Amino acid sequence: MTTLIKKNRLSNYIYSSIFLVLILLLSTPNFSVVIVLILFIVSLSYLIENRQSITLIKADYLFIIACASYFLAFIPIAIIDGSTLRYFDAPSRFLLSIPIYLLIRNMLVNQKLNFNALNKAIEYGAITGSMGALVIALYQVIIEGRPRVDGFLYSINFGYLACSLAFLGLVFYKGSSHKLINLLGFSAAIIATMLTLTRGAIFAIPVLLIMTLFFLYREIITAKKVLLFAVSISFISMLSYQFIPTFKQRIDYTTFEFKQIIQGDTAKSRSSGGRILLWGSAVEAFKSSPLIGETYHNREIISQRIYDHSKYKNRVLLAPRAHAHSQYFEILACAGLLGIFALFLYLMAPLVYYYYLFSKNKNNIFALCGFIFTTGICIFGLTEVLLAGNLISLYYAFMQALLIATAMSYHALTTQKSSQ
């Protein structure tokens, strides 16, 4: 298969795949998944055809272990459960990223991929994908009259992905040759995120914005500029609260929920209070089986028991499979210490690695992109099990394969040049 693609340049096919994955992510019903699957087949074919010339380094093994860990961590509990393979739905997507990572890294090592072209594929893909997300969002709000945008997904997942696209593009703003278009793409994704009313994504926006601007412009930051930025954000927030009814309702409801939680009434605080109860249930499941976690059935029994003994009855606690609404608590309950170790490998370790690479070379934009991207996923995971979703898990694994390979290769190249 790769022999045929070579005639049309495999490198161009990779650039196009990256570009299309980001464009189609939110503007189509899972078409980006098809692009990744095809790239997986191409990558596997390439690795088989060139197996004699491919040498794995330590970083490759670490990437493979990290991706496989998410899958392996669920094997014990899946065997014990014996009634469903749902445990492997999302983790199996991580395995698809391994050949893609090896293809990109090998192509970079052999100088068959260009860093500038990869930069543009990610930036312009994120910008175009952001604009596509806004078109979908506006259509649903204006034409269909929906109170919350959800695209072809759930509103929560749409919000997380739109927010992720926003900052994937913005990271490249400083070095962009089309700054206005970059800014328009960022604005489009932020508006699309706001229209989903996804609180986990909306609250992450100022955090990610501050981090991105700090790392891009840290050398020219002054107290005056920080103050101006804070005033601007506050002003935009107040305007949104005053003139966007749905946003105002969401903020008011959030305030109401937290007041109820402080008073101890988790029933009136249906969403946030329900999450707190589910987190408590997840902790109890972990206590019951700390090494490998509890089965879905046993977790439902634990949640039912907590519900029966609760003073305030919040039926969110009775969610199917005791869904914890947090990546961290879900893994804690469902895979125990094995899952937590895997979580460190596939979520926390990349974050640390990106920061390390960027600290060594402030021009390594791929390392910064990976750091901001992974930070966003870490924040989103506080209130949702987003990596259990098939599209988001595939998107996350694909982006990690791309960004780790490029950030690492860029570091190796610049280190080699400086030592000569």
DODREN-100582 format. One record per residue (C-alpha): x, y, z; residue in three letters. Coordinates in steps of 0.02 Angstrom, whole numbers, padded with zeros to 5 digits, always signed. Layout:
XYZala;...
***
This chain:
+00000+00000+00000met;+00140+00120+00042thr;+00223+00078-00124thr;+00075+00157-00212leu;+00077+00308-00098ile;+00264+00332-00122lys;+00230+00377-00302lys;+00128+00524-00240asn;+00247+00559-00095arg;+00208+00480+00072leu;+00258+00641+00160ser;+00118+00738+00075asn;-00004+00602+00125tyr;+00047+00622+00307ile;+00029+00813+00300tyr;-00142+00793+00220ser;-00197+00665+00351ser;-00150+00781+00495ile;-00239+00925+00411phe;-00397+00822+00377leu;-00407+00745+00551val;-00417+00919+00628leu;-00536+00988+00496ile;-00658+00843+00506leu;-00650+00822+00695leu;-00807+00923+00735leu;-00880+00968+00566ser;-00921+00789+00516thr;-00993+00633+00602pro;-00831+00542+00646asn;-00750+00559+00474phe;-00585+00601+00561ser;-00587+00425+00632val;-00583+00357+00454val;-00430+00463+00414ile;-00338+00397+00567val;-00385+00217+00527leu;-00321+00234+00349ile;-00160+00315+00413leu;-00142+00171+00536phe;-00152+00044+00393ile;-00027+00146+00290val;+00090+00159+00440ser;+00080-00027+00476leu;+00115-00067+00294ser;+00264+00052+00293tyr;+00337-00026+00450leu;+00320-00201+00381ile;+00398-00155+00214glu;+00542-00063+00297asn;+00564-00170+00452arg;+00747-00206+00413gln;+00795-00023+00416ser;+00694+00033+00567ile;+00785+00041+00734thr;+00688+00072+00893leu;+00762+00187+01025ile;+00722+00199+01210lys;+00592+00335+01182ala;+00499+00224+01058asp;+00484+00086+01186tyr;+00422+00210+01316leu;+00289+00273+01196phe;+00233+00096+01156ile;+00225+00051+01341ile;+00127+00210+01381ala;-00002+00176+01245cys;-00017-00009+01288ala;-00033+00027+01474ser;-00208+00100+01454tyr;-00263-00063+01373phe;-00167-00180+01487leu;-00230-00098+01647ala;-00407-00156+01608phe;-00367-00339+01571ile;-00384-00403+01752pro;-00552-00318+01785ile;-00619-00368+01614ala;-00577-00550+01650ile;-00662-00541+01819ile;-00815-00456+01746asp;-00825-00577+01600gly;-00985-00497+01533ser;-00926-00350+01427thr;-00781-00291+01321leu;-00828-00110+01350arg;-00673-00089+01459tyr;-00568-00098+01300phe;-00669+00018+01187asp;-00566+00175+01213ala;-00399+00094+01263pro;-00394-00002+01099ser;-00388+00165+01006arg;-00222+00202+01091phe;-00145+00050+01011leu;-00183+00120+00838leu;-00069+00268+00872ser;+00087+00162+00894ile;+00122+00128+00708pro;+00077+00309+00667ile;+00204+00372+00793tyr;+00339+00255+00726leu;+00303+00308+00546leu;+00314+00495+00585ile;+00471+00476+00691arg;+00556+00367+00561asn;+00512+00489+00422met;+00581+00633+00526leu;+00742+00539+00564val;+00766+00509+00378asn;+00723+00692+00341gln;+00574+00644+00235lys;+00459+00757+00334leu;+00479+00945+00350asn;+00452+01030+00518phe;+00383+01187+00436asn;+00256+01085+00337ala;+00205+00991+00495leu;+00186+01159+00583asn;+00069+01221+00446lys;-00030+01059+00440ala;-00069+01072+00626ile;-00099+01260+00629glu;-00207+01272+00473tyr;-00297+01110+00514gly;-00342+01176+00687ala;-00395+01346+00617ile;-00505+01271+00481thr;-00575+01142+00601gly;-00617+01282+00724ser;-00710+01378+00590met;-00804+01221+00541gly;-00852+01195+00723ala;-00922+01371+00731leu;-01026+01345+00574val;-01103+01188+00651ile;-01131+01279+00816ala;-01214+01431+00736leu;-01325+01320+00628tyr;-01387+01225+00780gln;-01416+01383+00881val;-01492+01496+00747ile;-01578+01375+00628ile;-01623+01231+00743glu;-01644+01337+00900gly;-01550+01219+01014arg;-01509+01285+01188pro;-01343+01192+01188arg;-01233+01149+01040val;-01181+00968+01023asp;-01135+00947+00839gly;-01125+00762+00800phe;-01076+00723+00980leu;-01134+00760+01156tyr;-01124+00944+01201ser;-00990+00909+01332ile;-00876+00818+01210asn;-00904+00950+01075phe;-00853+01084+01200gly;-00694+00996+01251tyr;-00641+00964+01072leu;-00681+01141+01016ala;-00579+01211+01160cys;-00435+01095+01116ser;-00437+01153+00934leu;-00435+01334+00990ala;-00270+01316+01080phe;-00192+01197+00954leu;-00203+01343+00833gly;-00161+01484+00954leu;+00005+01405+01005val;+00069+01442+00830phe;+00007+01624+00832tyr;+00174+01707+00870lys;+00264+01628+00723gly;+00114+01623+00608ser;+00123+01705+00437ser;-00065+01733+00443his;-00096+01803+00617lys;-00268+01873+00579leu;-00331+01706+00513ile;-00253+01619+00664asn;-00344+01738+00781leu;-00508+01713+00687leu;-00490+01525+00703gly;-00457+01541+00889phe;-00608+01654+00912ser;-00718+01536+00812ala;-00672+01388+00922ala;-00696+01488+01083ile;-00870+01545+01027ile;-00915+01366+00980ala;-00854+01309+01152thr;-00959+01442+01239met;-01114+01391+01142leu;-01102+01214+01212thr;-01116+01286+01390leu;-00990+01152+01442thr;-00926+01220+01607arg;-00772+01110+01613gly;-00714+01180+01446ala;-00767+01361+01478ile;-00678+01370+01645phe;-00521+01297+01564ala;-00513+01437+01434ile;-00435+01574+01544pro;-00312+01450+01620val;-00252+01387+01451leu;-00251+01564+01380leu;-00141+01630+01521ile;-00021+01483+01503met;-00010+01498+01313thr;+00020+01686+01314leu;+00145+01671+01455phe;+00252+01544+01363phe;+00239+01637+01198leu;+00275+01811+01264tyr;+00358+01784+01433arg;+00507+01894+01384glu;+00398+02050+01360ile;+00273+02024+01502ile;+00254+02174+01619thr;+00141+02211+01767ala;+00046+02337+01661lys;+00010+02208+01526lys;-00045+02079+01653val;-00165+02204+01730leu;-00233+02252+01559leu;-00258+02069+01516phe;-00350+02036+01680ala;-00463+02187+01654val;-00500+02133+01474ser;-00547+01956+01526ile;-00657+02022+01667ser;-00742+02144+01548phe;-00776+02010+01417ile;-00844+01895+01552ser;-00962+02030+01618met;-01023+02070+01443leu;-01054+01886+01409ser;-01150+01872+01572tyr;-01256+02025+01533gln;-01296+01995+01351phe;-01293+01806+01326ile;-01446+01734+01416pro;-01392+01552+01408thr;-01220+01596+01476phe;-01300+01696+01617lys;-01415+01551+01660gln;-01268+01432+01664arg;-01168+01544+01781ile;-01319+01572+01893asp;-01353+01385+01900tyr;-01171+01350+01942thr;-01178+01477+02084thr;-01339+01399+02146phe;-01263+01225+02142glu;-01110+01275+02243phe;-01219+01359+02373lys;-01318+01198+02392gln;-01159+01095+02404ile;-01092+01209+02542ile;-01257+01184+02635gln;-01238+00995+02612gly;-01386+00972+02495asp;-01316+00873+02349thr;-01490+00833+02282ala;-01534+01011+02231lys;-01360+01026+02157ser;-01402+00891+02031arg;-01251+00906+01915ser;-01106+00961+02025ser;-01177+00878+02181gly;-01205+00718+02083gly;-01024+00720+02026arg;-00963+00737+02204ile;-01068+00587+02254leu;-01003+00486+02107leu;-00825+00530+02155trp;-00861+00469+02331gly;-00932+00308+02258ser;-00774+00287+02153ala;-00666+00305+02308val;-00770+00171+02396glu;-00748+00056+02245ala;-00560+00085+02253phe;-00558+00042+02438lys;-00651-00117+02397ser;-00523-00172+02267ser;-00370-00057+02269pro;-00258-00153+02150leu;-00368-00185+01998ile;-00529-00089+02036gly;-00709-00148+02038glu;-00824-00211+01900thr;-00963-00101+01834tyr;-01092-00211+01920his;-01009-00199+02091asn;-00987-00012+02071arg;-01173+00007+02038glu;-01208-00091+02198ile;-01092+00027+02295ile;-01179+00180+02222ser;-01351+00108+02263gln;-01297+00078+02442arg;-01234+00257+02459ile;-01396+00321+02382tyr;-01503+00220+02502asp;-01411+00289+02652his;-01404+00469+02589ser;-01504+00606+02674lys;-01523+00694+02506tyr;-01573+00583+02359lys;-01481+00631+02200asn;-01521+00507+02062arg;-01364+00554+01965val;-01278+00438+02087leu;-01370+00293+02004leu;-01287+00324+01834ala;-01263+00166+01729pro;-01097+00079+01768arg;-01075+00208+01908ala;-00996+00325+01780his;-00884+00436+01888ala;-00884+00594+01779his;-00698+00615+01806ser;-00555+00533+01712gln;-00457+00516+01873tyr;-00594+00446+01985phe;-00656+00331+01847glu;-00484+00254+01824ile;-00463+00242+02012leu;-00627+00145+02029ala;-00617+00043+01870cys;-00434-00006+01864ala;-00363+00032+02036gly;-00178+00060+02060leu;-00142-00022+01892leu;-00251+00109+01810gly;-00171+00252+01905ile;+00001+00195+01849phe;-00061+00186+01670ala;-00140+00358+01688leu;+00029+00428+01738phe;+00110+00350+01584leu;-00014+00408+01453tyr;-00067+00575+01527leu;+00056+00645+01654met;+00220+00582+01582ala;+00192+00666+01411pro;+00154+00829+01502leu;+00319+00822+01597val;+00414+00770+01440tyr;+00346+00914+01337tyr;+00391+01038+01473tyr;+00567+00966+01482tyr;+00593+00982+01294leu;+00525+01160+01291phe;+00632+01211+01438ser;+00785+01152+01340lys;+00736+01247+01183asn;+00608+01387+01185lys;+00594+01376+00995asn;+00526+01199+01005asn;+00347+01249+00961ile;+00295+01067+00949phe;+00343+01039+01131ala;+00243+01192+01182leu;+00096+01133+01076cys;+00103+00962+01160gly;+00115+01041+01333phe;-00037+01154+01308ile;-00136+01016+01222phe;-00103+00890+01361thr;-00135+01019+01497thr;-00306+01050+01421gly;-00347+00864+01423ile;-00289+00854+01604cys;-00406+00996+01652ile;-00554+00927+01553phe;-00527+00759+01638gly;-00565+00833+01809leu;-00752+00833+01777thr;-00777+00708+01635glu;-00713+00537+01582val;-00670+00608+01412leu;-00541+00476+01365leu;-00677+00345+01377ala;-00757+00422+01223gly;-00703+00335+01064asn;-00679+00493+00960leu;-00587+00591+01095ile;-00477+00444+01144ser;-00427+00417+00962leu;-00398+00604+00938tyr;-00293+00614+01097tyr;-00187+00462+01053ala;-00161+00524+00874phe;-00108+00697+00931met;+00013+00624+01059gln;+00091+00513+00924ala;+00112+00666+00813leu;+00171+00791+00943leu;+00289+00677+01040ile;+00372+00620+00878ala;+00392+00798+00812thr;+00444+00878+00977ala;+00572+00743+01012met;+00642+00746+00835ser;+00653+00936+00834tyr;+00748+00930+00998his;+00869+00798+00931ala;+00900+00897+00772leu;+00933+01063+00858thr;+01042+00980+00989thr;+01144+00897+00852gln;+01165+01062+00758lys;+01220+01157+00914ser;+01352+01026+00954ser;+01431+01036+00782gln;
***
